[in-house]
């Protein structure tokens, strides 16, 4: 029997210890680890549907673990729970009432035989329960996204929509986590050339093979009921646009700049331009790291100009490079200009160029001088001026060159 387990513990050493016990009995087991305070666990729609069981490990004081247990046990469809309390079993006080779907194991040391027995029974119980649920006529509705049935992804709720797709929060049984599911309106006929669909596919093709900490993880791509879909990482912490509503310390802004530059360095290295870099396309993880998303406007350099041969303008005017705003040839240095706008806004709390219309903003990017930079940001002025140079030749010539400049920057404490 091969198991897929969700292992929840605050301390990494507890997770490592339990994982070793599990792998001795089931060498091919899949163990997904997370902390007690993971927001995903508290999401109402998360049921650990892709797991045979969930293990919670806690040592005294175990108040946080007990609180999480109460939340998870209240979810009717949540995977069976095995709770390892690293303390002696109570002897004087009466034993707590048993909660359905919850198995409690006590002991200062983990008893492997007890753990194996508990997980084996929990897994069997879960499989029986799932078999009963699958036999229900309404079971397929959980996989319905609008009019589309996508097996393996359970719909929680719709969270947005765009011109070419609807966006859902879903639970991926394969990934064992919450995901953002983009469902394309339809798969065009082979004979048709729908630019939006081509870009949708590029978003997956560009990102799927890039294993980089600051680039969104892609879990799945497929077609269901003549609709394409893509499942990607979920970011409950929100985006940089939301984070910027409260002032950022200059050191934090510089750290964010470094992470975004690292992501650009990775995509530029494989011949890809992002073309729509803005705060809404930079997401935050719970650990504070940043992640670049939304490659729907990205274009691989080696592709022909079929998608953009009509000199269309793509992107957001506030963050467009001068050449992009005028439908001229764009480069990796164009992404760096957009990053410069984001960095300016992170530092100062305002955009360098604003106007009453998109065309006015585009004009200022091309012709207007860079607004004066406050003296308190003088240490960052050389980087800002190179990033926001009107001519691409005067900017950093690569994201790697920018990263080198950040590494050499001496910022007052």
N, C-alpha and C positions, 0 to 999 in steps of 0.2 A: 504494500500500500504506500503510495506517494502522497505526502501531505502538502498543502499550501496553508501557511500559518501567518497570522498577524501577531507580532510580538511587541507588546507595549510596556515600556519601563522608563522611568525617569533617568536612571543611571546606566551608562553604556556598558559597564562591567556586568550588570545583571543581564542585559540583553545578550552579551557574548557568552556568558555561562549557560543560559538556557538554550541558546542556539547550538552550543556544542553537545549538550545532552540530546537534543532533538536529532542532530545529524549523526550521532552514534547509532541511533535506532533506525533512522530513515536518511541514508546518505544523499538521496536525491530530493529531499524535502526543499521546498521554497519557503524561505522565511523573510518576511518584509517587516522591517523594524521601524518604530516610531516612538516619540516621547509621550509622556502622559498628557501634556498640554497641547497636543496637535489640534489645530482648529478643525481639521477635517473630521476627526472623531466626533466632535460635537455638532457637526452639520446634521440637521434633522433627517436628511435623506440618505445619509451614509449608513449602510447595513453590513459592510464587509461581505458582500454577496460572493465575491471571488475566493473566499477562504473557507477551509474546512473547520477552522476554529480560531479563536483569538485568545492570547495568553496575556494576562496582566500580572506583572511582577512588582511587589512592593515590600518594603521593610519599614519597621516602625520609625516615625509615625506614618501611618498609612492613610491619612485623611484624604489626600488628593486622589489616591487610587480608589478609595471607597466611593468618593464623589463621582469619579468617572464611571465606576462599575454601575452605580445607580442609573446614570444616564444611558449607558449602553444596554443594560438589562431591560430598560423600559421600552426599547425598540423591538416590536414583535418579531421582526424578521432577521434580527441581528444574528450573526454566526454564534455558535455556542461559546461560552466564556469559561476559561480555566484560570483561576486566580491563585497565584503562588504567593502566600504570605510568609515571608522569611522570618518567622517567629514561632515559638512554641504554641501549640493549640491551647486555648483557654480551658482550665480545669474546673474552676469554682463557678464562674458565671455560666448561665445556661447558653447552650449553643444557639447562634442566630438561626432564624427561620430560613429554610432552604428556598432559594429563588430559582424558578424554572429556567433551565438553560445555563445555569452557573454551577461550576464545580470548584470548591475551595480546598486547597492543599496547604497544610501548615508544616513548618519545620525550619530550623535555622540553616539546615542544609537541604538541598533539593534531593528528594528521593526519586531517582530516575524511573524505577518500576511504577511508582504511583503516577508520575507524570505521563509515562507512556500509556498506561491504562486509561487515564483520564482523557488524553487526546484521542486515543483509539475509539473510545465510546462516544466522545463528542462528535467526532467525524462521522461515525455511523448514524448518529442521531440526526445530524445535519443533512446527510444524504437522503435519509428517509423523509425528512420534512420537505426538502426541495422536490422530491419525486411527487409528493402529494400536491404541492403547489403547482408544479408543471402540468398536472392533470386538470387543473381548473380552467374553464373556458376563458376567463379574463386574464390569465397569466401573460399572454402575449402583449397586453396593453402596456405593461411596464416598459417594453422596448419600443414604444411608439413615440416618434418625434414629429408632431404634426400629423401628416398622413403617411409618414415613412416608418417602417419597422426596421430597426437595426439591432439584430441579435447581439448579445454580449455587452450591450450598453443600456443601462436602465435609466430612463429619463427621470430627472428630479424636477427641473423647471426650466422654462425658457428665460434667458438672461439678456438677450439682445437680438438685433437683426441688422443686416446690411443690405446693400443693393443686390447682392448675389447669394446670400446665405442667411440662415437663421442660426442663432447661437444658443446652445443649451448647456446647463450644468447636468452632468450625467455621472453615474457610477460605472466604471469600466471593470467588468469581471476579470478581464485579462490583465489589466494593470494593477488591479486590486486597490484602486484609489479613485477619488473624484477626478474628473477630467472636464475640459471644455470641449464640447462637440460642435463643430461647424458643419451644418448640413447644407450643401449646395442646392440651389433651387431645382436643378435637373441636370442630367448628363446630356449634352447636346449630341445631335446626330453626327456621325463621323464626317459627313460631308460639310458640316457647318464649322465656321470659325468664330467661336464666341470668345472674345478676348478675356472676359471675366473668368471663364472656366479655365482657360490656359493659365492665368495667373494663380488661380486656386490650386491647380496641380503643382505649379512651381513652388508654392509655399511649402508643400510637403517635400518635394524633390530636393530643394535647397537645404532644408534643415535636417531631414531625417538622418543623414550620415554624419552630421557634425555633433560630436560628443563634447560639448563645451559647457562649462558651468554657467556661463552668462548668455546662453542661447536656449530658447524654449525646447523642452523635450516633446517629441512627437511619438505617440504610442501606436497609432493605427490610421490606416487610410483604406477606404473601400467604397463599394457601390452597393446600395440597397434600394430596391424598388425604383430603379432608374434615377437615383439621387446619389451623388458622391458625398462622402463625409470624411472629416479628418478629426481625430481625437488627439488633444494636446494637453499639456500640463495646466493645472488649475492654480490660480494665484489668489488665495483668499485675502492676502495682505493688500491687494489693490495695486494701482499703478503709480508711476512717478508723478503724474499730474496731481493726483490726490495728495501725495506726500509733500509736494511743493506748496500746498495751501498753508503750511506752517513753515516758517523760515528754516533754512538749512544752514548749519554751521559750515564755514568755508572748507574745513577739513573733510566734512562729510561730502560736500559737493565735489571735491577733488577725488575722493574715493569712488564716488559714483561715476565720475568722468573716466577714471581708470578702467572700471569694469565694462562700461559701454565701449570704450576704445578697444578693449581686449576682444569683445564680441565682434566688432567690426574687423579687427585684424584677422580673425578666423574666417569670416565670410568673404572678405576681400582676397584671402589667400587661395580660395577655390573659385575665384573669378566672378563673385556675386556682389552686386550693389543692393543696398536696402531700399533707398529712394524715398522712404517715408519715415525718417527718423524724427520722433517727437516724443514728449513725455508720456502720452497715452499709449505708446508702443514700447514702453520700458516698464516691466513689472517688478514687483518686490516679492521676495520670498520671506517666510517667517523668520529666517535667520539673518535678514537684513541684506542679503545679496540681491543684485539686480539681474534681470533677464530680458533679453531683446526678443520681441515677438513680432507677429504680423508682417510676414514677407509677401503679402498679397500684391504689393507693387514692385517687389524685387525683380531684377532681371539679370540673368547670367550673362556675363560679358561675351561668352562665345556664341550665344544665340544670335540669330539674325535679327534685323530690326522690324520684323513682321508685326510685332505687338505694338511698337511705338513709331512706326514709319510715318505716321501722319503728323508727327511733331506735336503730339498731344502733351499737355502739361499735367503731370501727376504729382501728388503730394499735398502738403498743407502749407499755404503761403507764408505763415509766420516762420516756418523752419526751412523754407526752400533756399537752396544756393542760388546765386545770381544766374548761373547758366541754366539751372533747371527751371527757374521761373520764366525764362525766355525761350524755352524749348530748344536749347542748344545741346551739344554733346555733353554728357555728364561722365564723371569719373568717381573713383574711390574718394578723391578729394572733395567731391560734392557732398558725400555722406559726412565727411569731417566738418564741412561748413555747418551742416545741420546740427552736428554735435556741438559745435561752438555756440550756436544759438541756445541750445539746451543748457550748456554750461553757464553762459551769461545769465540766463533766467534763474538757474539754481543759485548763483551767487547773489544777484541783485534783487530777485523777486519780481522782475519785470522783463518783458521782451525788448530786444534792441530796436526793433522797428514795428510800429503799429500804424494803422491808417483807417480811413473810412470805407475802404474797399479793398478787395484782394489785389487789384491792379496797383493801387497805391503802395501797398506793402511790397509787392514784387518790384516796383520801381525803386523803392528805397534800398532794398537789398542790392540792387545793381549800382545805384548812384549816390545814395546818402552816406555821409561820413558816419563812422561808428560813434555812438554817443559817448560822452566822456565817462570814464570808468572811475568810480569812487576811490579815493586814496586808500581806503581800508583794503581794497582788493589789488593794490599795486603789485603784490607778489605774483599775481595771476595774469597781469596785463600782457606780458609777452606771449603767453600761450593763447589768450583770447584774441589778440590781434592777428596772430598767425592763422588761427582757425577761421577767423571771420574776414580774412583778406578777400577783396573783390576778385582778384585774379587767382585761379587755381594754382598757378606757378608760384605764387607767394605764400601759399599755405604749407602746412606739413604735407610731405609727399606721400605719406602712408600712415596708417594707424600705428604701425610699429615705431615710426619716428616720433609720433605723439607720446606713446608709452615711454620711450626713452627720455623725452623732455620732462614728463611727469616724475620719473624716477630721479632726475637730477634737480628737481625743483626744491629750493630751500625755503620753507614756509616758516615764518616766526611762530613760536609756540604760543 
